[in-house]
Every structure is written in structure tokens, then in C-alpha cells.
Amino acid sequence: MSRIPADAAAARRANRAQWDALARVHGQDRYYDTDALVAGADSLREAEAAGLRLAVGAVAGLDVIHLQCHIGFDSVSLARRGARVTGVDFSAASLDKAREVARRCGVDVAFVRADAADLPVELHGRFDLVYATLGVLCWIADLGAWMRSVAAALRPGGRLLLVEIHPLYQMFASLGPPVLDFPYAFDGGREFDEDGSYADPDAHVESTRTVVFAHSLGETVSAALGAELRVETLEEHLDADLDPRGDVAEEADGRYRVRLGGEALPMLFTLVARR
């Protein structure tokens, strides 16, 4: 890992190349079980399903935009719950696979290639819910622009549901022994060059360079407020039914926890905000 100047355009190019490469290896692995999804499995995890209940109760009949949708698993699951879903991603390869996944599932989802921090005007003011979860903010250089883009997409009274890896957990390269290789708050881009992926650590990925950005919990809330969104809920989760990073072992009760000195650190957080 190395610290680099925050050149957002160069970062987007590097990150888009990697997500195109990841799309080619994702789809039948420990994280993305396409066969199970086609057979009717729901891809939403516990925190995401609970966040939906907090944000809107149920999505049936709502217009939902799924930001940074990758290969569209949650887009499909939201559509199966009765939502009219638009999935957005900047990776053409991801969207190609998402369309194929939706086709195999027999589900109607519209997919649009766009930058989540600069959504096209055709998507403005159209949605009851912006849905974004698990590993989305670290790819965003300008968090304020991302939140303003969210606000632009929402109808008045519409809500953002953000379920994200907690910035404390993002700091750790390893927990035993504890090694930190990432900041808590924004300080520009950090460059990594690693093979494999969160879905399959042994996969060979053709493009390995990424540039990622830290955003503290305070910065995230402030960005939402700066976009004139009203924060309704902020929850921090000390345990989860899945470790999205794959770095901690399942405990005896079937839960995952990030422990340091025996004490659990926040693992995820949920933010609900309303336009």
C-alpha cells in the first residue's frame, strides 16, 4: 500500500479496470452463488434486510435505485420483493453479467452505466429509495458529491439506505497481531496492488491496482447533512451474520465479530437519511 495524491480521474480509471476484471471472476464463489440466486435464494443479508425495514418498511411498489450494484445480486432480490429496480454501476463488464444474472432469474431490472457520484439527469428525482451496501464508499473520492448525487436521485420524502463496513474495521490489514494499513478518515487516495478478491482470495484478477479512500463516520454523516438529507437512523453493529471482508472467523453462536483484546469493535453501520 502507498499513499498517493487524490487524482480522482486516475483513480476511477484504475478502479473501473479492476471491477471489470472482478466481474469476470465473480458469479459462482463463496460470496456470489448464482445457481442459488437463480433457484430463488435472497442475497440480502441480515443488516441489509433490517435496514430496509427501518428505511421503508417494504419495497413492494417502490422505485429503487441500487448504486454500485456490481453483478446485480441485490438488484434481483429487491425486484423479487416487488420493487421497480434500476441498478447503476460504472463497470460495463459488471453490468453485462448483471443483465445475464437477471435474465437467468427471470427478473426485470433496468441497468445503467454511470458514475454513482455524478448520476445523469435522467435519473434525477425518480426514486423512493437509494440502496447502497457493503464496500461502496471506499471507492468514492468525493463523498460530498456522492451524497449530493443520492439526494438528486430521490423524490421529496425519499430515503437513502446505506449499510457499510465500519471505518474502524477498514483500518485493519490484520487482527492477529493487529496491523493498521488504512486511515480512519479521508486523507487522499491509498493505492493497493493485490491479486484475488473478497469473493475468492485465490482468484487471478487481470487488473490488480486499486485506489481507495477512507471516510470516517463523522464525514459520512456530515456529507449527508451537507446534501440536505435528514439523518433519521445511525446504527453501529458489533456483530453480523457475514464478514464482508472475510478476515474473521465465525464464532460459536454463528456470528462474526471484529475483536481486539477480546472486545468487539464496530463491524458495520447503517445510515438512513431522508430527502
C-alpha positions as CSV (number, residue, x, y, z in Angstrom):
1,M,0.0,0.0,0.0
2,S,1.2,3.5,-0.7
3,R,-0.3,7.0,-0.3
4,I,-0.8,8.9,-3.5
5,P,-2.3,12.3,-4.4
6,A,-6.1,12.2,-4.7
7,D,-6.3,12.2,-8.5
8,A,-10.0,11.2,-8.8
9,A,-10.0,10.7,-12.6
10,A,-6.9,8.4,-12.5
11,A,-8.4,6.5,-9.5
12,R,-11.6,5.9,-11.4
13,R,-9.8,4.5,-14.4
14,A,-7.8,2.1,-12.2
15,N,-10.8,1.1,-10.2
16,R,-13.0,0.6,-13.2
17,A,-10.4,-1.7,-14.8
18,Q,-10.3,-3.8,-11.6
19,W,-14.1,-4.0,-11.3
20,D,-14.3,-5.1,-15.0
21,A,-11.7,-7.8,-14.1
22,L,-13.6,-8.8,-10.9
23,A,-16.8,-9.2,-12.8
24,R,-15.1,-11.8,-15.0
25,V,-14.2,-14.0,-12.0
26,H,-17.3,-13.3,-9.7
27,G,-20.5,-15.2,-10.0
28,Q,-20.0,-18.7,-8.6
29,D,-18.0,-18.4,-5.5
30,R,-18.3,-18.2,-1.7
31,Y,-19.9,-14.7,-2.0
32,Y,-21.8,-14.8,-5.2
33,D,-23.8,-18.1,-5.6
34,T,-25.5,-17.5,-8.9
35,D,-27.1,-21.0,-9.0
36,A,-28.7,-20.4,-5.6
37,L,-29.9,-17.0,-6.6
38,V,-31.5,-18.4,-9.8
39,A,-33.1,-21.1,-7.7
40,G,-34.8,-18.4,-5.6
41,A,-32.3,-17.5,-2.8
42,D,-32.4,-14.0,-1.4
43,S,-29.0,-12.2,-1.5
44,L,-29.8,-9.6,1.1
45,R,-28.0,-10.2,4.4
46,E,-29.4,-9.5,7.9
47,A,-28.2,-5.9,8.2
48,E,-29.5,-5.1,4.7
49,A,-32.9,-6.6,5.3
50,A,-33.2,-4.9,8.7
51,G,-32.1,-1.6,7.1
52,L,-34.9,-1.9,4.5
53,R,-37.4,-2.3,7.3
54,L,-36.0,0.8,9.0
55,A,-36.0,2.9,5.9
56,V,-39.2,2.0,4.1
57,G,-40.8,-1.0,5.7
58,A,-41.3,-2.8,2.4
59,V,-40.1,-2.1,-1.1
60,A,-43.1,-3.5,-3.0
61,G,-44.3,-0.9,-5.4
62,L,-41.4,1.5,-4.8
63,D,-38.9,2.8,-7.3
64,V,-35.4,1.8,-6.1
65,I,-32.0,2.7,-7.4
66,H,-29.2,0.3,-6.4
67,L,-26.0,2.2,-6.5
68,Q,-22.7,0.4,-7.3
69,C,-24.7,-2.7,-8.0
70,H,-21.8,-4.8,-9.4
71,I,-23.3,-8.0,-10.9
72,G,-26.8,-7.2,-9.6
73,F,-27.5,-9.8,-7.0
74,D,-29.2,-7.4,-4.6
75,S,-30.9,-5.7,-7.6
76,V,-32.5,-9.0,-8.3
77,S,-33.5,-9.7,-4.7
78,L,-35.1,-6.2,-4.4
79,A,-37.0,-6.7,-7.6
80,R,-38.3,-10.1,-6.3
81,R,-39.6,-8.2,-3.3
82,G,-41.8,-6.1,-5.6
83,A,-39.6,-3.0,-6.3
84,R,-39.1,-1.4,-9.6
85,V,-35.3,-1.5,-9.6
86,T,-32.6,0.4,-11.5
87,G,-29.1,-0.9,-11.0
88,V,-26.2,1.5,-11.5
89,D,-22.5,0.7,-11.9
90,F,-19.5,2.3,-13.7
91,S,-18.2,-1.1,-14.9
92,A,-19.5,-2.3,-18.2
93,A,-18.4,-5.9,-17.5
94,S,-20.3,-5.9,-14.2
95,L,-23.5,-4.7,-15.9
96,D,-23.1,-7.3,-18.7
97,K,-23.0,-10.0,-16.0
98,A,-25.8,-8.3,-14.0
99,R,-28.1,-8.4,-17.1
100,E,-27.3,-12.1,-17.6
101,V,-28.0,-12.9,-13.9
102,A,-31.3,-11.0,-14.0
103,R,-32.2,-12.8,-17.3
104,R,-31.5,-16.2,-15.7
105,C,-33.6,-15.3,-12.7
106,G,-36.5,-14.2,-14.9
107,V,-36.5,-10.8,-13.2
108,D,-36.9,-7.4,-14.8
109,V,-34.2,-4.9,-13.7
110,A,-33.0,-1.8,-15.6
111,F,-29.2,-1.4,-15.6
112,V,-27.5,1.9,-16.3
113,R,-23.8,2.5,-16.6
114,A,-23.0,5.7,-14.7
115,D,-20.8,7.2,-12.0
116,A,-22.6,7.0,-8.7
117,A,-21.2,10.4,-7.7
118,D,-22.5,12.0,-10.8
119,L,-25.7,10.4,-11.9
120,P,-27.2,11.6,-15.2
121,V,-30.1,13.9,-15.1
122,E,-32.4,11.2,-16.5
123,L,-32.1,9.5,-13.1
124,H,-32.8,12.6,-11.0
125,G,-36.0,12.9,-8.9
126,R,-37.2,9.4,-9.8
127,F,-36.7,7.2,-6.8
128,D,-38.3,6.4,-3.4
129,L,-35.1,4.6,-2.2
130,V,-31.4,4.8,-2.9
131,Y,-29.9,1.5,-1.8
132,A,-26.1,1.1,-1.4
133,T,-24.4,-1.5,0.7
134,L,-21.1,-3.1,1.8
135,G,-17.9,-1.8,0.4
136,V,-19.2,1.2,-1.6
137,L,-17.8,4.4,0.0
138,C,-14.1,3.4,-0.2
139,W,-14.3,3.8,-4.0
140,I,-15.6,7.3,-3.8
141,A,-13.0,10.2,-3.7
142,D,-15.6,13.0,-3.2
143,L,-18.1,11.8,-0.6
144,G,-20.0,15.1,-0.7
145,A,-20.6,14.7,-4.5
146,W,-21.8,11.1,-3.8
147,M,-24.3,12.3,-1.2
148,R,-25.5,15.1,-3.5
149,S,-26.0,12.6,-6.3
150,V,-28.0,10.5,-3.9
151,A,-30.2,13.5,-3.0
152,A,-30.7,14.3,-6.7
153,A,-31.9,10.8,-7.4
154,L,-34.5,10.9,-4.7
155,R,-38.0,12.2,-4.8
156,P,-39.0,14.5,-2.0
157,G,-39.5,12.3,1.1
158,G,-37.4,9.5,-0.5
159,R,-34.7,7.8,1.6
160,L,-31.1,6.6,1.4
161,L,-30.3,3.2,2.9
162,L,-26.5,2.9,3.4
163,V,-25.2,-0.3,5.0
164,E,-21.5,-0.1,5.1
165,I,-18.3,-1.6,6.5
166,H,-17.4,0.4,9.6
167,P,-14.4,2.7,9.1
168,L,-12.7,1.2,12.2
169,Y,-12.7,-2.2,10.6
170,Q,-11.5,-0.8,7.3
171,M,-8.3,0.3,9.1
172,F,-7.0,-3.2,9.8
173,A,-4.8,-5.2,7.5
174,S,-4.9,-8.0,10.1
175,L,-6.2,-8.5,13.6
176,G,-3.8,-11.0,14.9
177,P,-1.5,-9.4,15.5
178,P,-3.2,-6.1,14.9
179,V,-1.8,-4.2,11.9
180,L,-3.2,-1.0,10.5
181,D,-2.7,-0.1,6.9
182,F,-5.6,2.3,6.2
183,P,-6.6,5.7,7.8
184,Y,-9.8,6.3,9.7
185,A,-10.7,9.5,7.9
186,F,-10.1,10.9,4.4
187,D,-6.5,11.9,3.6
188,G,-6.4,11.3,-0.2
189,G,-6.1,8.1,-2.1
190,R,-4.3,5.0,-1.0
191,E,-3.0,2.6,-3.7
192,F,-3.1,-1.2,-3.3
193,D,-1.9,-3.8,-5.7
194,E,-3.2,-7.2,-4.8
195,D,-4.4,-10.3,-6.6
196,G,-7.6,-12.2,-5.6
197,S,-10.8,-10.7,-4.4
198,Y,-13.1,-10.6,-1.3
199,A,-15.3,-13.2,-3.1
200,D,-12.4,-15.6,-4.0
201,P,-9.0,-14.9,-2.5
202,D,-7.4,-17.4,-4.8
203,A,-8.8,-16.0,-8.0
204,H,-6.4,-14.5,-10.5
205,V,-7.6,-11.0,-11.4
206,E,-6.2,-9.4,-14.6
207,S,-6.1,-5.9,-13.2
208,T,-4.9,-5.6,-9.6
209,R,-4.2,-1.9,-8.9
210,T,-6.9,0.0,-7.0
211,V,-7.1,3.4,-5.3
212,V,-9.4,3.6,-2.3
213,F,-10.4,6.4,0.1
214,A,-11.2,6.4,3.8
215,H,-14.3,8.2,5.1
216,S,-14.9,8.4,8.8
217,L,-18.4,8.0,10.3
218,G,-18.5,11.8,11.1
219,E,-17.5,12.6,7.5
220,T,-20.3,10.4,6.2
221,V,-22.9,11.9,8.4
222,S,-21.7,15.4,7.6
223,A,-21.7,14.7,3.8
224,A,-25.4,13.6,4.1
225,L,-26.3,16.7,6.0
226,G,-24.4,18.8,3.5
227,A,-26.5,17.3,0.7
228,E,-29.6,18.5,2.7
229,L,-30.5,14.9,3.7
230,R,-32.1,14.5,7.1
231,V,-30.4,11.7,9.0
232,E,-33.0,9.5,10.6
233,T,-31.0,6.5,11.8
234,L,-27.4,5.7,12.5
235,E,-26.6,2.3,13.9
236,E,-23.3,0.6,14.6
237,H,-23.2,-3.2,14.5
238,L,-20.8,-5.1,16.8
239,D,-21.6,-8.4,15.1
240,A,-23.1,-9.7,11.8
241,D,-24.2,-12.8,10.0
242,L,-21.4,-12.3,7.5
243,D,-17.9,-10.9,7.4
244,P,-17.8,-8.9,4.1
245,R,-14.0,-8.8,4.2
246,G,-13.5,-12.5,5.0
247,D,-11.0,-11.7,7.7
248,V,-12.6,-13.0,10.9
249,A,-13.8,-16.5,11.8
250,E,-17.4,-17.4,12.6
251,E,-17.9,-17.7,16.4
252,A,-19.7,-20.4,18.3
253,D,-23.0,-18.6,18.1
254,G,-22.8,-18.4,14.3
255,R,-22.0,-14.6,14.4
256,Y,-18.9,-12.7,13.1
257,R,-17.2,-10.2,15.3
258,V,-14.1,-8.0,14.9
259,R,-12.3,-8.5,18.2
260,L,-9.3,-6.6,19.6
261,G,-8.1,-7.7,23.1
262,G,-11.3,-9.7,23.4
263,E,-13.6,-6.8,22.9
264,A,-15.7,-6.3,19.8
265,L,-15.2,-3.3,17.6
266,P,-17.9,-2.0,15.3
267,M,-18.1,-4.1,12.2
268,L,-20.8,-2.4,10.1
269,F,-23.0,0.6,10.3
270,T,-26.4,1.5,8.9
271,L,-27.4,5.0,7.9
272,V,-30.9,6.0,6.9
273,A,-31.4,9.6,5.6
274,R,-34.4,11.3,4.0
275,R,-34.7,14.0,1.4
